[in-house]
């Protein structure tokens, strides 16, 4: 009896050590994640063809969808990133009313409950935009406009800050896109919609060293990598480790432009593309962020 008990305890200890694991400096790991380095946020740049759809999810199950792509492909991608039991999107941000950013909205409303919708305008610029705003007003829990200075608190560790548009600035179309900067621990992720150089220049003039800084670890490249966006001065201010382009394979617009891709490689350690790599996942821990194809 006295021999068996120590052996059983030894087996139990080894089993626990195998399951939990220890780092080389003695920190306990649970399920492959250090207790000292908790997961804060997971971001998916979804492969929806020529368009944008980005899914942010906290460990607590709070979901943000930034744009929806052009069509129902967003549902297929959300089926991979959302648990089957989770049918609620807490926050839906529509950066601007282009079809390749809002075309999937009716499909999202058909299959998910949406708590809050955010946009830059409550008026549509097309029949599709009018339909989207009608759905937002009638089916979402709330709908509101976003302006610079607003923010969405996702958890105690994660805040999404609105950098653009700014009240009183006269811009239209792509340059009126909502620009968001997610702050998660020590990491920053910048989502730029379809802004072009005029808005990039405006943001450069407005930035400061606090919550409105442009410097970010991850940049969702503006306007699918168009040559009309991603100026050298803007990229130098952002200095992303990862630049992620959302574009359709062999699309009719020639996105991303070779010159833009070349500039991104000058200022980024890694350039990822949904047209070549499929959906991209960025995992944010307290210590930092890592992005890779899913």
C-alpha positions in Angstrom: 0.0 0.0 0.0 2.8 2.4 0.9 4.5 1.7 -2.5 1.4 1.9 -4.6 0.3 5.3 -3.4 3.5 7.2 -4.2 3.4 5.6 -7.7 -0.2 6.6 -8.2 0.7 10.2 -7.1 3.6 10.2 -9.5 1.5 9.1 -12.4 -1.1 11.8 -11.5 1.6 14.5 -11.4 3.0 13.5 -14.7 -0.4 13.5 -16.3 -1.2 16.9 -15.0 2.2 18.2 -16.1 1.6 16.8 -19.6 -1.9 18.4 -19.8 -1.0 21.8 -18.3 2.7 22.0 -19.2 5.4 24.2 -17.8 7.4 26.9 -19.5 11.2 26.9 -19.3 11.0 29.6 -16.6 8.5 27.6 -14.6 5.3 29.4 -15.6 2.2 27.2 -15.7 0.6 26.7 -19.1 -3.1 25.8 -19.5 -4.2 24.4 -22.8 -1.1 25.7 -24.5 -1.6 29.3 -23.3 0.5 30.6 -20.5 -1.6 31.8 -17.5 0.9 34.7 -17.5 0.1 35.6 -21.1 -3.7 35.4 -21.6 -5.6 35.5 -24.9 -7.2 38.9 -25.4 -8.6 38.9 -28.9 -8.9 36.9 -32.1 -9.3 38.7 -35.4 -10.2 37.1 -38.7 -9.9 38.8 -42.0 -12.4 36.7 -43.9 -11.9 35.5 -47.4 -15.0 36.8 -49.1 -13.7 37.6 -52.6 -13.4 41.2 -53.7 -14.7 42.9 -50.5 -14.1 43.3 -46.8 -15.4 41.3 -43.8 -13.5 41.2 -40.6 -14.5 39.3 -37.5 -13.2 40.2 -34.0 -14.0 37.9 -31.1 -13.0 38.1 -27.4 -12.5 35.1 -25.2 -15.7 36.1 -23.5 -17.7 35.6 -26.7 -18.2 39.2 -27.7 -18.3 39.5 -31.5 -17.7 42.4 -33.8 -18.2 42.2 -37.5 -16.6 45.0 -39.6 -18.3 45.0 -43.0 -19.9 41.9 -44.5 -18.4 41.5 -48.0 -20.6 41.5 -51.1 -22.8 38.4 -50.7 -23.6 35.3 -48.7 -20.0 34.1 -48.6 -19.7 35.9 -45.3 -22.0 33.2 -43.8 -19.7 30.4 -44.8 -16.8 32.2 -43.2 -18.6 33.0 -40.0 -19.6 29.4 -39.8 -15.9 28.7 -39.4 -15.1 31.4 -36.9 -18.2 31.5 -34.7 -19.3 28.5 -32.6 -22.5 26.9 -33.9 -24.3 27.7 -30.7 -23.5 31.5 -31.0 -26.1 33.2 -33.1 -25.5 36.7 -31.9 -23.3 39.4 -33.4 -23.0 42.1 -30.7 -21.5 44.8 -32.9 -21.8 45.3 -36.7 -19.8 48.2 -38.1 -20.5 49.2 -41.7 -17.5 51.4 -42.7 -19.2 52.8 -45.8 -22.1 51.9 -48.2 -20.2 50.2 -51.1 -21.7 46.9 -52.2 -18.5 44.9 -51.5 -18.7 46.0 -47.9 -22.4 45.9 -47.1 -23.8 43.4 -49.6 -23.7 40.6 -47.1 -25.8 42.5 -44.5 -29.2 40.9 -45.4 -27.7 37.4 -45.1 -26.2 38.2 -41.7 -29.6 39.5 -40.4 -31.3 36.4 -41.8 -29.1 34.1 -39.8 -27.9 36.1 -36.8 -29.3 38.4 -34.1 -27.5 41.7 -34.3 -27.4 43.8 -31.1 -26.0 47.1 -32.5 -25.2 48.5 -35.9 -22.8 51.4 -36.5 -22.3 53.5 -39.7 -21.3 56.9 -40.9 -24.7 57.8 -42.4 -28.3 57.0 -41.9 -29.1 57.6 -45.5 -28.4 55.2 -48.3 -26.6 56.1 -51.6 -28.3 53.2 -53.5 -31.1 50.7 -53.3 -28.9 48.3 -51.5 -27.8 50.9 -49.0 -31.4 51.9 -48.3 -32.3 48.2 -47.7 -29.3 47.8 -45.3 -30.2 50.9 -43.3 -33.9 49.8 -43.1 -32.7 46.4 -41.7 -30.5 48.1 -39.3 -33.3 50.3 -37.9 -35.9 47.6 -37.9 -34.0 44.4 -36.8 -30.9 45.5 -34.8 -31.2 46.2 -31.2 -29.8 49.7 -31.9 -28.3 51.7 -34.7 -26.0 54.7 -34.4 -23.5 56.8 -36.2 -19.8 56.7 -35.4 -17.5 59.7 -35.2 -13.9 60.3 -34.2 -13.7 60.0 -30.4 -16.3 57.3 -30.0 -15.2 53.9 -28.8 -16.6 50.4 -28.2 -15.5 48.6 -25.1 -15.4 44.9 -25.8 -13.8 43.7 -22.5 -11.7 45.2 -19.7 -8.6 44.6 -21.9 -10.0 45.4 -25.4 -11.2 48.8 -26.7 -12.1 49.8 -30.3 -11.4 53.5 -30.9 -12.9 55.4 -33.8 -10.3 57.5 -35.6 -12.4 58.6 -38.6 -14.6 60.3 -39.8 -14.3 63.6 -37.9 -17.3 65.8 -37.4 -17.3 68.7 -39.8 -14.8 67.3 -42.3 -16.3 67.2 -45.8 -15.4 63.9 -47.4 -17.5 61.4 -49.4 -17.4 57.9 -50.7 -14.3 55.9 -49.8 -12.8 58.8 -47.8 -15.8 58.8 -45.5 -15.0 55.2 -44.4 -15.0 54.5 -40.6 -11.4 53.9 -39.4 -11.0 51.9 -36.2 -8.0 51.1 -34.0 -8.4 48.2 -31.7 -6.3 48.3 -28.5 -5.7 44.9 -26.9 -3.1 44.8 -24.2 0.1 46.2 -25.7 -1.1 45.4 -29.3 -2.8 47.7 -31.8 -4.7 46.8 -34.9 -5.8 49.4 -37.5 -8.8 48.9 -39.8 -9.0 51.4 -42.6 -12.0 50.6 -44.7 -11.5 52.1 -48.2 -9.9 55.4 -47.2 -7.6 57.0 -49.8 -4.8 59.4 -49.6 -6.8 62.5 -48.6 -8.1 60.8 -45.5 -4.6 59.3 -44.8 -3.2 62.8 -44.9 -6.0 64.1 -42.6 -5.3 61.3 -40.1 -1.5 62.1 -40.2 -2.3 65.6 -39.2 -4.6 64.5 -36.4 -2.6 61.8 -34.8 -1.1 62.1 -31.3 0.9 59.8 -29.0 -2.1 58.6 -27.0 -5.3 56.8 -28.1 -5.2 58.5 -31.5 -1.8 57.3 -32.6 -1.6 55.5 -35.9 1.2 53.2 -35.0 -0.2 49.6 -35.1 1.1 46.1 -35.1 -1.5 45.0 -37.7 -2.8 47.1 -40.6 -5.9 46.0 -42.6 -4.7 47.7 -45.8 -7.0 50.3 -47.2 -9.1 49.8 -50.3 -8.0 46.3 -51.1 -4.4 47.5 -51.8 -5.4 50.1 -54.4 -2.7 52.5 -55.7 -4.9 55.4 -54.5 -4.2 54.4 -50.8 -1.3 53.4 -48.6 1.0 56.4 -49.1 4.6 56.1 -47.9 4.1 58.7 -45.2 1.0 56.9 -43.9 2.7 53.5 -43.8 5.7 55.0 -42.1 3.5 56.4 -39.4 1.7 53.0 -38.9 4.8 50.8 -39.2 2.9 47.6 -39.0 4.5 44.2 -38.4 1.7 42.6 -40.4 -0.1 44.2 -43.4 -3.3 42.3 -44.4 -4.9 42.8 -47.8 -8.5 41.7 -48.5 -9.0 41.2 -52.2 -10.6 38.8 -54.6 -8.4 36.4 -56.7 -7.8 37.9 -60.2 -10.4 40.7 -59.6 -11.3 43.2 -62.3 -9.7 46.1 -60.4 -6.2 44.7 -60.4 -6.1 44.8 -56.5 -3.7 44.8 -54.9 -1.6 47.1 -57.0 2.1 46.0 -57.5 3.3 49.4 -56.3 1.2 49.2 -53.1 2.5 45.7 -52.4 6.1 46.9 -52.9 5.5 49.8 -50.5 3.9 47.4 -47.9 7.0 45.2 -48.0 9.2 48.3 -47.3 7.4 49.0 -44.0 6.0 45.6 -42.9 7.7 42.4 -41.8 4.9 40.3 -43.3 2.3 41.0 -46.0 -0.7 38.6 -46.1 -3.4 38.5 -48.8 -6.8 36.8 -48.8 -6.7 36.3 -52.5 -3.5 34.2 -52.2 -3.6 33.0 -48.6 -7.4 32.6 -47.8 -8.7 33.9 -44.5 -6.1 35.4 -42.1 -6.2 34.9 -38.3 -4.5 37.3 -35.9 -4.2 36.0 -32.3 -3.6 38.7 -29.7 -2.2 37.8 -26.3 -1.1 40.1 -23.6 2.5 39.8 -24.8 1.8 40.6 -28.5 0.1 39.5 -31.7 0.7 36.9 -34.4 -1.0 36.7 -37.8 -1.1 33.7 -40.2 -3.4 32.1 -42.8 -6.1 30.0 -41.2 
